[in-house]
Amino acid sequence: MKRLLLLVLALVLVAPAARAYDHASYNQTGLVIQYDGPDNGANASTLVNLGSAGSAFNLAAQTSDDKVEDGVIKVGHLAAGNYKNHGWAYSSAASTAAGTGAGWTIEYVGAMSGGESKNGYSYVVGIDNGSDGGRLLYLASGQPGDKSIGAEAMAGSYNYEGTSFVKGSNLQANTNAVFATRTVTLDTSTKTVTFYENGVAVGSGTTKGTTSGGVKRINIGDMRKGRAYGWWEGEIKSVRIYSRVLSAAEVAANYTIDGYRFYGQAAEAGQLVVANNPEDIGLPTPPAGVQSPASGASVVCSASDPFYKDGVRYVATGYTLETSTDGGSTWGTPVSYTGTSYTYVDEGVTTRLTWQWEPTHYRLYVTKNGGTETFDFSPAVAIADEVDTTTAGGYFPTGATVSVTAHTMSTPVVSTFTKWTGDAGETTANPVTVTMGGVRNVKAWFSRPWALDASANQVFKDEWTLQCGWYGGNVGDANGSRTIVSVVSGSGVLDMSELNRDLAAQNVTKLVRAIGDNAFNGNKRISGLVLPAQEYGNGIVEIQGGAFQNCSNLAGEIDFWSVVEIGNNAFNSCEKLSGDLVLPVCTSVGNRTFRMGNTGKAFKNGRLVAPELQTMEEGAFGSCAFTSAYLPKFAPTTTSGSYPFYNATYFTNIVFSADVTKLHPQFIYAGTPASGVLVLDFPKNRPTTAFSTWMASAKTSQIVIRTPAKHSSNWTSDTANYVPLANVTDTPSAEVLAVKRIIGQYAGCWLAQTPSPGTVIVVK
């Protein structure tokens, strides 16, 4: 009877449910935004609950320096130098997270590398109403070097109205390089900003900033996506944002939960610590973390579901148990058990259960260079990939030998298998054999002609698919032809040499004759360009505005044999273009068509050869590194051709039209010839108006004018300043006409005015 009474008492004392410390354990009242770090399982890369609209924030890295790894946001880990863009910014008009009017609270668990911001005031976590002047509240760090951190609210238009920064020496963690829970509250009634670290208030201040409004944007790791300032280097494990002011007790309670979840706080007697080995593998029940059942209560634990990560399938093969008598500071020797279920009963002993996960299958990824080709597998795929349903292959047992056969396509064109590359090496054997000693990637390569998908008006070959439209440009012989208007897919060198030949062979009558406005603008995947080749006829006649602007990886030479017009900004900032730029039939080049910033890298030591070119708009070849230009038909007026060679400092020779009579006063501007000598060759007439102004950094440039024309009243007769130019040997029979500026900011040639003092002119 006594044993039965004790059993009844034990059952009465059993708690109805075990408590687990996870993201749901924090105070939920007013919680409008939460990112939960590594314990959020499959959702570890999303910011959940962005307002009552429930929008999800995908933490895709903004730069290669930023990443989300095992749920931890890592910002700027590979940064080198200042003025880099780092972090994440999310904005949504549909978000409806709104304050109660009482205020806001932001909390995060994180650390900064080196304990300081990297450039300016760095916004670690912040919220605003979506406008530049609508910042509500930011947790921020101070200027580089002061290791301060605090809170900030802003009134708008970048007015920093009221800050509350706390020096590193006052922080409990002593340096913000140490992981800590940091909290800031904004009381809208008093406009008081209070800053907490690890649950304790350590600083406060007031603000004149915006104190209410809905959350439309959240920033992590940067003040705004795309800004070139205000970034830091560090990690964030958890973010919580409330539309109210948390009390000091609530802040402390949240920090206590952080202690168990993130800081390894020692478990109390009777608690169960659930862990995984490897630690970032597995989603057991209950999840990894600390369980606090009541005395005598039980916790049913299981790890029956397989876990997939990075192309590996894991299953739990058993578990280990350890106990601790000092609250988790030290642990006894682990004992191994088989099975995927276990029931823990709180008997006052701290226990750690560690699930053991081992790989059973690896993913085989089979890709191809475009087309509708198919693959067979022997043995068949053991487990289909439910996440990646577009890439061929699937999961195969560890150590399996898999044979993969590639099958060519027959419509709309016939392809030919050429080779395999990847983890099986490069081979022409088909099938190819792959041993699954890990995740494997193989790629099948096929050759095929260009083809037309008439229903979608697309042309495609290998990995390239190009969307077409109908030509509507200015070159008459292309009327009714196709224009490339955008890129659907593809990377590397775009070789269109056989494009129109292949289409004609398939009885396509309307060929591709132009590349349209902004067709490839900003495309970083294209690395080279080959236009339809001359031997096949029917080339590209027009490249329209912005077609390849900011294609920063587009490199090498391009054969423009058939191009008649090139529009504004068509190749702007394509600084890897090289060699000679030959435009055999081109008559017009637009505004900043080949403008290359100020680097002087493009066409280094190359020549510009444009025998038919008659129109060059402003900045057409700015900062190109040509050494010479052949422009026999270019005869501009003073109202056209301004700045076409802006900052082109490598010229030694320019040949103009025999009919040129005028040049824009700033035809060549903002650069001194690197060689010190520039020859302007006018085959027939010397211009009769001012034609060149040089902003000389070296103040030693020599400009040589070569012409059969004789001395005229347009030139100064100050014979005392005549100086011959001895180092130029390629001269006409008359003495070389030279202008040399010795002092001042400018060096150049003047024809209709007397040169300033210090200018030496030689005229014959």
C-alpha positions in Angstrom: 0.0 0.0 0.0 2.9 2.4 0.8 4.5 1.8 -2.6 1.2 2.4 -4.3 0.7 5.7 -2.4 4.2 6.9 -3.4 3.4 6.0 -7.1 0.2 8.1 -6.9 2.1 11.1 -5.4 4.7 10.8 -8.2 2.1 10.9 -10.9 0.4 13.9 -9.3 3.8 15.7 -9.2 4.5 15.1 -12.9 4.3 18.4 -14.8 1.9 18.4 -17.8 4.7 19.4 -20.2 8.5 19.8 -20.3 9.9 23.2 -20.8 12.3 23.7 -23.8 14.4 26.8 -24.2 13.9 27.8 -27.8 12.7 30.9 -29.8 9.2 30.5 -28.3 10.5 30.8 -24.8 11.1 34.6 -25.1 8.5 37.1 -24.2 6.0 37.0 -27.1 4.0 40.1 -26.3 4.7 42.7 -29.0 7.3 40.5 -30.7 7.0 41.6 -34.4 10.3 40.5 -35.9 12.4 37.5 -35.0 15.5 35.8 -36.4 16.3 32.8 -34.2 19.8 31.7 -35.2 21.0 28.1 -35.4 18.1 26.5 -33.5 15.5 27.5 -36.1 16.2 24.3 -38.1 15.2 24.5 -41.7 14.3 28.2 -41.4 17.7 29.2 -40.2 18.3 31.4 -43.2 15.1 33.4 -43.0 14.0 36.3 -40.8 10.5 35.2 -39.8 7.4 37.2 -38.7 8.2 40.5 -40.4 5.0 42.2 -39.2 1.5 40.7 -39.2 1.8 40.2 -43.0 4.2 37.4 -42.2 6.7 38.2 -44.8 9.9 36.1 -44.9 13.3 37.7 -45.2 15.7 35.6 -47.2 19.2 36.2 -45.9 21.0 36.0 -49.2 24.6 37.4 -48.8 24.9 40.9 -50.3 28.7 40.4 -51.0 31.0 37.5 -51.0 32.2 38.6 -47.6 28.8 38.0 -46.1 27.1 34.7 -45.4 24.7 32.8 -43.2 26.4 29.7 -41.9 24.5 27.2 -39.7 22.0 30.0 -38.9 24.7 32.5 -37.8 24.7 35.8 -39.8 28.4 36.5 -40.6 29.2 40.0 -42.0 32.4 41.2 -43.7 34.6 38.3 -42.7 36.8 38.6 -45.8 36.8 42.4 -45.9 40.0 44.2 -46.8 40.0 47.9 -46.5 37.3 50.5 -46.0 34.3 51.5 -48.0 32.8 48.1 -48.7 29.1 47.3 -48.8 28.2 44.7 -46.3 25.0 43.4 -44.6 21.4 42.9 -45.5 18.5 45.2 -46.1 14.9 44.1 -46.5 12.0 46.3 -47.4 8.4 45.4 -48.0 5.4 47.6 -48.6 3.2 44.8 -47.4 4.8 44.6 -44.0 2.5 45.8 -41.3 4.6 45.6 -38.1 3.3 48.7 -36.2 4.1 50.1 -32.8 1.6 50.6 -30.0 2.7 54.1 -29.6 4.6 53.3 -26.4 7.9 52.6 -28.1 10.2 50.0 -29.6 12.7 47.4 -28.4 15.6 45.8 -30.4 17.6 42.8 -29.1 20.4 40.8 -30.7 22.9 38.2 -29.7 26.2 38.9 -31.5 29.8 40.1 -31.5 32.0 42.4 -33.5 35.4 41.4 -34.8 38.0 43.5 -33.0 35.3 45.1 -30.9 34.7 48.1 -33.2 33.1 49.3 -36.4 35.1 49.2 -39.6 33.9 52.5 -41.2 31.8 55.2 -39.6 28.8 54.6 -37.4 27.8 51.0 -38.2 24.1 50.0 -37.9 24.2 46.5 -36.6 20.4 46.1 -36.4 17.9 48.7 -37.3 14.3 49.3 -38.2 12.6 52.2 -40.1 9.3 52.9 -41.9 10.9 52.5 -45.4 11.9 56.1 -46.1 15.3 57.7 -45.9 14.1 60.1 -43.2 12.0 57.6 -41.3 14.4 55.7 -39.1 12.8 54.5 -36.0 15.6 52.9 -34.0 19.0 51.5 -34.5 21.5 49.5 -32.5 24.8 50.9 -33.7 28.5 51.0 -33.1 30.6 54.2 -32.9 33.5 55.3 -35.1 36.4 53.0 -35.8 38.8 52.8 -32.9 36.6 53.9 -30.0 35.0 50.4 -29.5 31.7 52.0 -28.5 28.3 50.7 -29.0 24.8 52.1 -28.4 21.5 53.2 -29.8 20.4 55.8 -32.2 17.1 57.3 -33.4 16.9 59.8 -36.2 14.5 62.7 -37.1 15.0 62.4 -40.9 17.2 63.5 -43.7 20.2 62.0 -42.0 19.9 64.2 -39.0 21.5 62.4 -36.1 19.2 63.7 -33.4 20.1 62.2 -30.0 22.5 59.2 -29.5 23.3 57.0 -26.6 26.7 55.5 -27.1 28.5 53.4 -24.5 32.2 53.0 -24.4 33.7 49.5 -24.5 35.2 49.9 -21.1 31.8 50.3 -19.5 30.3 47.2 -21.2 29.9 44.1 -19.1 31.6 42.0 -21.8 34.4 44.6 -21.7 34.7 44.5 -25.5 32.0 44.1 -28.0 34.2 41.5 -29.7 32.7 39.0 -27.1 29.3 37.5 -27.8 26.7 39.3 -25.7 23.0 40.1 -25.7 22.5 43.8 -26.4 19.2 45.5 -26.1 17.9 49.0 -26.7 14.5 50.4 -25.8 12.9 53.7 -27.1 10.2 55.1 -24.9 8.1 57.4 -27.1 6.5 59.3 -24.3 9.8 60.5 -22.8 11.9 59.9 -26.0 14.3 58.0 -23.7 16.7 55.6 -25.2 18.1 52.9 -22.8 20.9 50.6 -23.7 21.4 47.2 -22.1 24.1 44.6 -22.2 23.5 41.0 -21.0 20.3 42.1 -19.3 21.7 45.1 -17.4 21.1 48.8 -18.3 24.5 50.5 -18.9 23.6 53.7 -20.7 20.7 56.0 -21.6 19.9 59.3 -23.4 17.2 61.2 -25.2 16.4 61.7 -28.9 14.5 64.1 -31.1 14.1 61.4 -33.7 11.1 59.7 -35.1 9.3 57.7 -32.4 6.4 55.9 -34.1 5.3 54.3 -37.4 5.2 50.9 -39.0 8.2 48.8 -39.8 8.7 48.6 -43.5 12.5 47.9 -43.6 15.0 46.1 -41.4 18.7 46.4 -41.9 21.3 44.0 -40.5 25.1 44.7 -40.7 24.8 48.0 -42.7 23.0 51.3 -42.5 21.5 50.7 -46.0 22.0 48.1 -48.7 24.3 49.5 -51.3 25.8 52.3 -49.1 29.6 52.6 -49.3 29.9 53.4 -45.6 28.7 52.3 -42.1 29.7 48.7 -42.1 31.1 46.4 -39.4 32.6 42.9 -39.2 31.0 40.3 -36.9 28.4 37.7 -36.3 24.7 37.6 -35.2 23.0 34.6 -33.7 19.6 36.0 -32.9 17.4 39.1 -33.5 14.2 40.1 -31.7 12.3 43.3 -32.3 9.2 44.4 -30.2 6.7 47.1 -30.9 6.8 48.1 -27.3 9.3 48.9 -24.5 10.4 45.8 -22.6 10.8 46.3 -18.9 14.2 45.8 -17.2 12.9 42.5 -15.8 11.7 41.3 -19.2 15.1 42.2 -20.7 16.8 40.3 -18.0 14.5 37.3 -18.5 15.3 37.2 -22.2 19.0 37.3 -21.5 18.6 34.3 -19.1 17.2 32.3 -22.0 20.0 33.4 -24.2 22.4 32.2 -21.6 21.1 28.6 -21.9 20.8 28.8 -25.7 23.9 30.6 -26.8 26.5 31.1 -24.0 26.7 27.5 -22.6 25.3 28.5 -19.2 25.6 25.5 -16.9 22.5 23.3 -16.7 20.7 23.0 -13.4 20.3 19.7 -11.6 17.7 17.5 -13.3 17.9 19.2 -16.6 18.4 17.4 -19.9 20.9 18.9 -22.5 20.1 17.7 -26.0 23.0 17.8 -28.5 24.0 16.5 -31.9 27.3 15.0 -33.2 28.2 16.6 -35.6 26.7 19.6 -33.7 25.2 21.2 -36.8 23.5 18.0 -38.1 20.1 16.7 -37.1 16.6 17.8 -36.1 15.8 15.6 -33.1 12.7 15.9 -30.9 13.0 17.9 -28.7 15.5 20.1 -30.5 19.1 20.7 -29.4 19.1 22.8 -26.3 18.2 22.6 -22.6 15.1 20.9 -21.3 13.8 21.6 -17.7 11.3 19.0 -16.8 9.7 19.0 -13.3 11.1 16.5 -10.8 10.0 13.0 -11.8 8.7 14.1 -15.2 9.7 12.4 -18.4 10.9 13.7 -21.8 10.5 11.4 -24.8 13.4 11.9 -27.2 13.7 10.7 -30.8 15.8 11.2 -33.9 13.9 9.1 -36.4 13.9 11.4 -39.4 16.9 11.6 -41.7 18.7 14.9 -42.0 19.9 16.4 -45.3 22.7 19.0 -45.5 25.0 20.1 -48.3 24.2 17.0 -50.4 24.6 14.5 -47.7 21.9 12.3 -46.1 22.5 11.6 -42.4 20.6 9.2 -40.1 21.0 8.8 -36.3 22.7 5.6 -35.5 22.4 5.9 -31.7 23.2 8.3 -28.9 25.5 8.8 -26.0 24.6 9.7 -22.4 26.7 11.7 -19.9 25.9 13.0 -16.5 27.2 15.9 -14.5 27.2 16.5 -10.7 28.2 20.2 -10.9 25.5 21.6 -13.1 27.2 20.9 -16.4 30.6 22.4 -15.8 32.2 18.9 -16.2 30.8 15.7 -17.7 31.5 12.1 -17.0 32.5 9.5 -19.6 29.9 9.1 -22.4 28.2 5.8 -22.7 27.0 4.7 -26.2 23.6 3.3 -27.0 21.9 2.1 -30.1 18.4 3.2 -31.2 16.7 6.4 -32.2 14.5 6.9 -29.2 15.1 7.5 -25.5 13.0 8.5 -22.5 14.6 10.8 -19.9 13.2 11.0 -16.4 14.2 13.9 -14.1 15.7 12.3 -11.0 17.8 15.3 -10.1 20.8 14.4 -12.2 21.9 16.7 -15.0 22.2 14.6 -18.2 23.5 15.2 -21.7 22.0 13.2 -24.6 24.0 13.5 -27.8 22.6 12.0 -31.0 25.2 10.4 -33.3 24.6 11.2 -37.0 26.4 9.4 -39.8 26.1 9.8 -43.6 24.3 7.0 -45.5 23.9 8.6 -49.0 25.6 11.2 -51.1 24.1 13.5 -53.7 25.2 13.0 -57.4 24.6 16.3 -59.3 24.5 15.9 -63.1 24.4 19.1 -65.2 24.7 19.9 -68.9 25.5 22.9 -71.1 21.8 23.6 -72.0 19.4 21.8 -74.2 16.8 19.0 -73.5 19.3 16.1 -73.3 18.5 13.4 -70.8 20.4 11.0 -68.5 20.1 7.3 -67.3 21.6 6.0 -64.1 22.7 2.5 -63.2 21.8 1.6 -60.5 18.7 3.8 -60.4 18.6 6.8 -58.1 18.1 5.5 -54.6 16.5 8.7 -53.1 15.1 11.6 -55.1 16.1 15.1 -54.2 13.0 16.8 -53.0 14.6 20.2 -52.8 16.5 20.3 -56.1 14.1 18.9 -58.7 15.7 20.5 -61.8 19.2 19.1 -61.6 19.6 15.5 -62.7 20.7 12.8 -60.3 19.9 12.1 -56.7 21.1 10.4 -53.6 23.1 7.1 -53.9 24.5 4.9 -51.0 27.9 5.7 -49.6 30.6 4.0 -51.7 28.2 3.0 -54.6 29.6 2.9 -58.1 27.2 4.7 -60.5 27.1 4.6 -64.3 25.7 7.7 -66.0 24.7 7.7 -69.6 24.0 11.0 -71.5 21.4 11.0 -74.3 21.5 13.6 -77.0 18.4 15.6 -78.1 16.8 15.4 -81.5 14.5 18.4 -81.6 14.4 21.2 -82.4 18.0 20.5 -83.5 20.2 17.5 -83.2 23.0 17.7 -80.5 26.2 15.7 -80.3 27.8 14.5 -77.0 31.4 15.7 -76.7 32.7 15.0 -73.1 32.2 14.7 -69.4 33.9 17.0 -66.9 33.9 17.3 -63.1 34.6 14.8 -60.3 35.0 11.9 -62.8 37.7 13.8 -64.6 37.5 14.9 -68.3 36.6 12.0 -70.5 34.8 11.3 -73.8 33.6 7.9 -72.5 29.8 7.6 -72.4 28.6 6.3 -70.0 30.9 7.7 -67.3 31.5 6.0 -63.9 31.3 7.8 -60.6 32.2 6.4 -57.2 30.2 7.9 -54.4 32.8 8.6 -51.8 31.3 11.9 -51.1 29.1 14.5 -52.9 29.8 14.3 -56.6 29.4 16.7 -59.5 29.7 15.8 -63.2 28.8 17.8 -66.3 27.9 16.6 -69.8 28.9 18.8 -72.7 27.1 18.8 -76.0 27.6 20.6 -79.2 24.6 21.9 -81.2 23.9 24.6 -83.7 22.1 27.8 -82.9 18.3 27.2 -83.1 15.2 29.3 -83.0 12.2 28.7 -80.6 9.7 30.6 -82.8 6.9 30.3 -80.1 9.0 32.3 -77.6 11.1 34.2 -80.2 14.3 33.0 -78.6 17.6 31.8 -80.1 19.6 29.3 -78.1 22.8 27.2 -78.2 24.5 25.3 -75.4 24.0 27.3 -72.2 23.0 30.5 -74.0 19.3 31.4 -74.5 18.7 34.9 -75.9 15.3 36.6 -76.0 14.6 38.3 -79.3 12.4 41.2 -80.4 11.9 42.8 -83.8 14.4 45.3 -85.1 13.3 48.9 -85.1 16.6 50.8 -85.5 18.0 53.2 -88.1 20.0 50.9 -90.4 17.6 50.2 -93.3 18.9 46.8 -94.4 18.0 45.3 -91.1 14.3 46.1 -91.3 12.2 43.2 -90.3 15.0 41.3 -88.7 15.5 40.2 -85.1 17.1 42.1 -82.2 18.5 40.5 -79.1 16.7 42.2 -76.2 17.7 40.3 -73.1 19.6 37.3 -71.8 17.5 34.3 -70.5 20.5 32.2 -69.5 24.2 31.7 -70.3 27.7 32.5 -69.0 31.2 32.7 -70.4 32.1 33.7 -74.0 29.0 34.4 -76.1 30.1 33.0 -79.5 27.5 34.1 -82.1 29.9 33.6 -85.0 27.7 30.9 -86.6 24.4 32.3 -85.4 22.9 33.6 -88.6 24.5 30.8 -90.7 22.8 28.2 -88.5 19.4 30.0 -88.5 19.6 30.4 -92.3 20.3 26.6 -92.7 17.1 26.0 -90.7 15.2 28.2 -93.2 14.8 31.0 -90.7 14.4 34.1 -92.9 14.4 36.9 -90.2 18.0 36.8 -88.9 19.5 38.6 -85.9 20.8 41.9 -87.0 21.0 44.0 -83.9 21.6 44.0 -80.1 19.0 46.1 -78.3 18.9 48.7 -75.6 20.3 47.3 -72.3 20.2 43.8 -73.6 23.2 42.7 -71.4 23.4 45.7 -69.1 25.2 44.8 -65.9 25.6 41.1 -66.8 28.6 39.8 -64.9 28.4 36.3 -66.5 29.4 37.3 -70.0 33.2 37.1 -70.4 33.7 37.5 -74.1 31.7 38.4 -77.3 32.0 37.1 -80.8 29.6 38.7 -83.3 28.2 36.8 -86.3 31.3 36.2 -88.5 31.9 37.9 -91.8 32.5 34.8 -93.8 28.9 33.8 -93.1 27.5 37.2 -94.0 24.4 38.9 -92.4 26.2 40.4 -89.4 25.1 42.7 -86.6 24.4 46.2 -88.0 23.5 48.1 -84.8 24.4 47.8 -81.1 22.0 50.0 -79.3 22.3 52.1 -76.1 23.5 50.4 -72.9 23.7 47.0 -74.6 26.8 45.9 -72.7 27.1 48.7 -70.1 28.8 47.6 -66.9 29.6 44.1 -68.2 32.7 44.2 -66.0 33.9 40.7 -67.0 33.6 41.3 -70.8 37.1 41.0 -72.0 39.3 40.7 -75.2 38.8 42.0 -78.7 35.5 42.3 -80.6 35.2 42.1 -84.4 32.8 44.9 -85.4 33.1 44.2 -89.1 29.4 44.8 -89.9 28.4 47.3 -87.2 27.2 50.6 -88.6 25.9 52.3 -85.4 26.8 51.9 -81.8 24.5 53.7 -79.3 25.0 55.7 -76.1 26.8 53.8 -73.3 26.8 50.6 -75.3 30.1 49.4 -73.8 30.4 51.9 -70.9 32.7 50.6 -68.1 33.7 47.4 -70.0 37.3 48.0 -68.8 38.6 44.5 -69.7 38.3 45.1 -73.5 41.7 45.0 -75.1 43.7 45.2 -78.3 42.7 47.3 -81.3 39.3 48.7 -81.7 38.6 48.5 -85.4 35.3 49.9 -86.7 35.4 49.2 -90.5 32.0 50.5 -91.5 30.8 52.3 -88.3 29.6 55.9 -89.0 28.3 56.9 -85.6 29.4 56.3 -82.0 27.1 57.7 -79.3 27.5 59.4 -75.9 30.0 57.6 -73.7 29.8 54.5 -75.8 33.3 53.3 -74.7 33.6 55.5 -71.6 35.9 53.6 -69.2 35.8 55.5 -65.9 39.2 57.0 -65.1 41.3 53.9 -65.0 42.9 53.9 -68.5 42.8 50.1 -68.7 40.7 49.4 -71.7 42.5 49.0 -75.1 45.9 49.5 -73.5 48.5 50.2 -76.2 45.8 49.5 -78.9 44.7 51.5 -81.9 41.4 53.1 -82.8 40.8 52.5 -86.5 37.6 54.0 -87.8 37.8 54.9 -91.5 34.1 55.7 -91.9 33.4 57.3 -88.5 31.8 60.7 -88.9 30.0 61.2 -85.5 31.4 60.9 -82.0 29.3 62.1 -79.2 30.4 63.4 -75.8 32.9 61.2 -74.0 32.6 58.5 -76.7 36.1 57.0 -75.9 36.7 58.5 -72.5 39.7 57.1 -70.6 40.5 54.5 -73.3 44.2 53.8 -73.5 44.7 54.0 -77.3 48.1 55.1 -78.5 46.7 56.3 -81.9 43.5 57.0 -83.7 42.8 56.9 -87.4 39.8 59.1 -88.2 40.1 60.1 -91.9 36.4 61.1 -92.2 35.8 62.7 -88.8 35.3 66.5 -89.4 33.3 67.9 -86.5 32.2 71.4 -85.8 32.7 73.3 -82.6 29.2 72.2 -81.4 29.8 68.5 -81.7 32.5 66.0 -80.7 33.0 67.4 -77.2 35.2 65.4 -74.9 35.3 62.3 -77.1 38.7 61.4 -75.7 38.2 62.6 -72.2 41.2 61.6 -70.0 42.8 59.6 -72.8 46.4 59.9 -71.7 48.2 57.4 -73.9 47.8 59.0 -77.3 50.9 59.7 -79.4 49.1 60.3 -82.7 45.7 61.2 -84.1 45.0 61.4 -87.8 42.0 63.6 -88.8 40.0 64.2 -91.9 41.6 66.3 -94.6 38.5 68.4 -94.5 38.5 69.2 -90.7 38.3 72.9 -90.1 37.2 73.0 -86.5 37.6 71.0 -83.3 35.7 71.4 -80.0 37.8 73.4 -77.5 37.8 70.4 -75.2 38.2 67.7 -77.9 40.9 66.1 -75.8 40.6 67.1 -72.1 41.8 66.3 -68.6 45.0 64.4 -69.3 48.6 64.8 -70.2 50.0 62.4 -72.7 51.9 59.7 -70.9 54.6 59.8 -73.6 54.9 63.6 -73.3 54.2 64.0 -77.0 51.0 64.1 -79.0 50.9 64.5 -82.8 47.7 65.9 -84.3 47.9 65.2 -88.0 45.8 67.4 -90.3 46.5 66.2 -93.8 45.2 69.3 -95.6 44.3 72.3 -93.5 45.2 73.7 -90.1 42.1 74.5 -88.0 41.3 78.2 -87.6 39.8 78.2 -84.2 40.8 77.3 -80.7 40.8 73.5 -80.5 42.5 71.9 -77.5 42.7 72.5 -73.7 44.8 70.2 -71.6 44.6 70.0 -67.8 48.2 69.0 -67.4 49.3 67.2 -64.2 52.9 66.9 -65.3 53.0 70.3 -66.9 55.5 69.0 -69.5 53.4 67.8 -72.4 54.4 68.7 -75.9 51.7 68.9 -78.5 52.9 68.7 -82.1 50.7 70.0 -85.0 51.7 68.5 -88.3 50.3 70.2 -91.4 51.5 71.5 -94.8 49.8 74.9 -94.0 52.1 77.8 -93.5 52.4 80.4 -90.8 49.3 82.8 -90.7 48.1 85.6 -88.6 46.2 83.2 -86.4 49.5 82.3 -84.7 51.7 84.5 -82.5 54.7 86.1 -84.1 56.7 86.1 -80.9 59.8 84.6 -82.6 61.9 85.0 -79.5 60.1 82.0 -78.0 60.5 79.7 -81.0 61.9 76.4 -79.8 62.3 73.4 -82.2 61.2 69.9 -81.1 64.2 67.8 -81.7 62.9 64.5 -80.5 60.2 64.2 -83.2 61.6 62.8 -86.4 58.4 62.0 -88.4 57.8 65.5 -89.6 56.8 67.2 -92.8 59.3 69.2 -94.8 58.3 72.4 -93.0 59.4 72.8 -89.4 57.4 71.0 -86.8 54.8 73.2 -85.1 55.1 72.7 -81.3 53.4 74.0 -78.3 54.9 73.5 -74.8 53.5 74.7 -71.6 56.1 75.2 -68.8 54.0 76.5 -65.9 50.4 76.7 -64.8 47.5 74.3 -64.7 46.9 74.0 -68.4 49.0 73.0 -71.4 47.6 73.2 -74.9 47.3 74.8 -78.3 45.6 78.0 -79.2 45.0 79.2 -82.7 42.9 82.3 -82.4 44.6 83.9 -79.4 48.0 84.8 -78.1 49.3 82.2 -75.7 49.8 83.0 -72.0 53.2 83.8 -70.7 55.4 80.8 -70.4 54.0 79.0 -73.5 56.4 78.3 -76.2 55.1 78.0 -79.8 57.1 77.0 -82.8 55.5 77.9 -86.1 56.7 77.7 -89.7 
